[in-house]
Amino acid sequence: MSNNEQREELERQIKEYQPKISSFIKTRVPSHEDAEDIAQDVFFQFVKTVETTHNPIENLSGWLFRVAKNLIINKSKKKKESSLPLESEYNEEEDILTSLFPKTDESESPVNLYIRSLMWEELEEALTELPVEQRSIFELTELDGLPVKEIAESSGLSINTLLSRKHYAVKYLRKRLKQTYEELINQ
């Protein structure tokens, strides 16, 4: 294949896959500018790979989507994110939901927003893994905003029993979400 034919084939493939890859990235990265940058990087890597490698890419669609996913994840690794506060002891005054998610310097960055959305999905799944009593007190206090005292009065359970259940729920959720967060960052 001549250089002109190779260039025309590259342009054809880019035109064919660019809308799909851009759409894939835009659903995972909230900032339009960052999504465009990542899409450009995907196709830059594609052209570079084609020009420097003699072996053709077997499954072009799969390769492009994998590169896009890796670029989104790699962008998150470059951010200076601290780990979840797993070791901190339960404190009723603490904002539990905030403590379950990663702390970041740029909390509104596209990568951080993407990670948070994934973490919210994981939180919903992790809540279903809790015993009903623990899930119930966690949801009532943290998601519905009800005071423990009010729940104790309406349920007939002691405040200490409810706080103990909530403590075990928070402990489990922190451990479970820390594991998920580390898997996301280390992919």
C-alpha positions as CSV (number, residue, x, y, z in Angstrom):
1,M,0.0,0.0,0.0
2,S,1.4,3.4,-1.0
3,N,1.8,6.3,1.5
4,N,-1.2,8.1,-0.1
5,E,-3.4,5.0,0.1
6,Q,-2.3,4.4,3.7
7,R,-3.1,8.0,4.6
8,E,-6.5,7.8,2.9
9,E,-7.3,4.6,4.8
10,L,-6.3,6.2,8.1
11,E,-8.5,9.2,7.3
12,R,-11.4,6.9,6.4
13,Q,-11.0,5.0,9.7
14,I,-10.8,8.1,11.8
15,K,-14.0,9.5,10.2
16,E,-15.8,6.2,10.7
17,Y,-14.8,5.8,14.4
18,Q,-14.5,9.4,15.7
19,P,-18.2,9.9,16.4
20,K,-18.4,6.6,18.3
21,I,-15.3,7.2,20.4
22,S,-16.2,10.8,21.1
23,S,-19.7,9.8,22.2
24,F,-18.2,7.1,24.5
25,I,-15.8,9.6,26.1
26,K,-18.4,12.3,26.5
27,T,-20.7,10.0,28.5
28,R,-17.8,9.4,30.9
29,V,-16.2,12.8,31.1
30,P,-18.4,15.8,32.0
31,S,-16.2,18.5,30.5
32,H,-16.6,19.0,26.7
33,E,-13.0,20.3,26.4
34,D,-11.5,17.3,28.3
35,A,-13.6,14.9,26.2
36,E,-12.3,16.5,23.0
37,D,-8.7,16.3,24.3
38,I,-9.0,12.7,25.2
39,A,-10.6,11.9,21.8
40,Q,-7.7,13.7,20.0
41,D,-5.2,11.7,22.1
42,V,-6.9,8.4,21.1
43,F,-6.6,9.1,17.4
44,F,-3.1,10.5,17.9
45,Q,-2.1,7.2,19.4
46,F,-3.9,5.3,16.6
47,V,-2.0,7.2,13.9
48,K,1.3,6.8,15.8
49,T,0.7,3.1,16.2
50,V,-0.2,2.5,12.6
51,E,2.8,4.5,11.4
52,T,5.3,2.8,13.7
53,T,4.1,-0.8,13.8
54,H,4.2,-3.2,10.9
55,N,1.5,-5.4,12.4
56,P,-2.1,-4.3,11.7
57,I,-4.5,-3.7,14.6
58,E,-6.7,-6.8,14.6
59,N,-9.9,-5.4,16.2
60,L,-9.8,-1.6,15.5
61,S,-13.0,-0.8,17.3
62,G,-12.0,-2.7,20.5
63,W,-8.5,-1.2,20.4
64,L,-9.8,2.4,20.1
65,F,-12.3,1.9,23.0
66,R,-9.7,0.3,25.2
67,V,-7.3,3.2,24.5
68,A,-10.1,5.7,25.3
69,K,-10.9,3.9,28.6
70,N,-7.2,3.8,29.5
71,L,-6.8,7.5,28.8
72,I,-9.7,8.4,31.0
73,I,-8.3,6.3,33.8
74,N,-4.8,7.5,33.4
75,K,-6.0,11.1,33.6
76,S,-7.4,10.2,37.0
77,K,-4.0,8.8,38.1
78,K,-2.3,12.0,37.3
79,K,-4.5,13.9,39.7
80,K,-3.1,14.1,43.2
81,E,-5.8,12.3,45.1
82,S,-5.7,11.2,48.6
83,S,-7.0,7.9,49.8
84,L,-10.3,7.5,51.5
85,P,-10.3,8.1,55.2
86,L,-10.9,4.4,56.1
87,E,-8.9,4.5,59.3
88,S,-10.7,7.4,60.9
89,E,-13.1,6.4,63.6
90,Y,-16.8,6.9,63.4
91,N,-17.9,10.3,64.6
92,E,-21.6,11.2,64.5
93,E,-20.8,14.9,63.8
94,E,-18.8,13.9,60.7
95,D,-20.3,14.1,57.2
96,I,-20.4,10.4,56.5
97,L,-21.3,10.5,52.8
98,T,-18.4,13.0,52.2
99,S,-16.0,10.8,54.1
100,L,-16.9,7.8,51.9
101,F,-15.7,9.4,48.7
102,P,-12.1,10.3,47.6
103,K,-10.7,13.6,48.6
104,T,-9.2,15.5,45.7
105,D,-7.6,18.9,45.1
106,E,-9.8,19.7,42.1
107,S,-13.2,18.2,43.2
108,E,-14.9,19.4,40.0
109,S,-12.5,18.0,37.5
110,P,-14.0,15.7,34.9
111,V,-12.0,12.7,36.0
112,N,-13.0,13.3,39.7
113,L,-16.7,13.7,38.7
114,Y,-16.5,10.5,36.7
115,I,-14.9,8.7,39.6
116,R,-17.6,10.1,42.0
117,S,-20.4,8.9,39.7
118,L,-18.9,5.4,39.7
119,M,-18.5,5.6,43.5
120,W,-22.2,6.5,43.9
121,E,-23.1,3.5,41.9
122,E,-20.8,1.3,44.0
123,L,-22.4,2.9,47.2
124,E,-25.9,1.9,46.0
125,E,-24.6,-1.7,45.4
126,A,-22.7,-1.8,48.7
127,L,-25.9,-0.8,50.6
128,T,-27.7,-3.8,49.3
129,E,-25.0,-6.0,50.8
130,L,-25.5,-4.7,54.3
131,P,-27.8,-6.4,56.8
132,V,-31.3,-4.8,56.7
133,E,-30.9,-3.2,60.1
134,Q,-27.6,-1.5,59.2
135,R,-28.7,-0.4,55.8
136,S,-31.9,1.0,57.2
137,I,-30.3,3.2,59.9
138,F,-27.6,4.4,57.4
139,E,-30.2,5.3,54.8
140,L,-32.5,7.0,57.3
141,T,-29.8,9.1,58.8
142,E,-27.4,9.8,55.9
143,L,-29.7,9.8,52.8
144,D,-33.0,10.9,54.4
145,G,-31.4,13.2,57.0
146,L,-33.4,12.0,60.0
147,P,-31.9,12.4,63.4
148,V,-31.1,9.2,65.3
149,K,-33.1,10.4,68.3
150,E,-36.3,10.6,66.1
151,I,-35.6,7.1,64.6
152,A,-35.1,5.7,68.2
153,E,-38.5,7.2,69.3
154,S,-40.4,5.8,66.3
155,S,-38.7,2.4,66.3
156,G,-38.6,1.7,70.0
157,L,-34.9,0.9,69.7
158,S,-32.2,2.6,71.9
159,I,-30.0,5.3,70.5
160,N,-27.0,3.2,71.3
161,T,-28.3,0.3,69.3
162,L,-29.0,2.5,66.3
163,L,-25.6,4.2,66.5
164,S,-23.9,0.8,66.8
165,R,-25.7,-0.4,63.7
166,K,-24.8,2.7,61.8
167,H,-21.1,2.4,63.0
168,Y,-20.9,-1.1,61.5
169,A,-22.6,0.0,58.3
170,V,-20.1,3.0,57.9
171,K,-17.2,0.7,58.7
172,Y,-18.2,-1.8,56.0
173,L,-19.0,0.9,53.4
174,R,-15.6,2.6,53.9
175,K,-13.8,-0.7,53.5
176,R,-15.9,-1.7,50.4
177,L,-15.7,1.7,48.7
178,K,-11.9,2.0,49.4
179,Q,-11.4,-1.3,47.6
180,T,-13.4,-0.1,44.7
181,Y,-11.7,3.3,44.5
182,E,-8.2,1.6,44.6
183,E,-9.3,-0.7,41.8
184,L,-10.4,2.3,39.7
185,I,-7.2,4.2,40.2
186,N,-4.9,1.1,39.7
187,Q,-6.5,-0.2,36.4
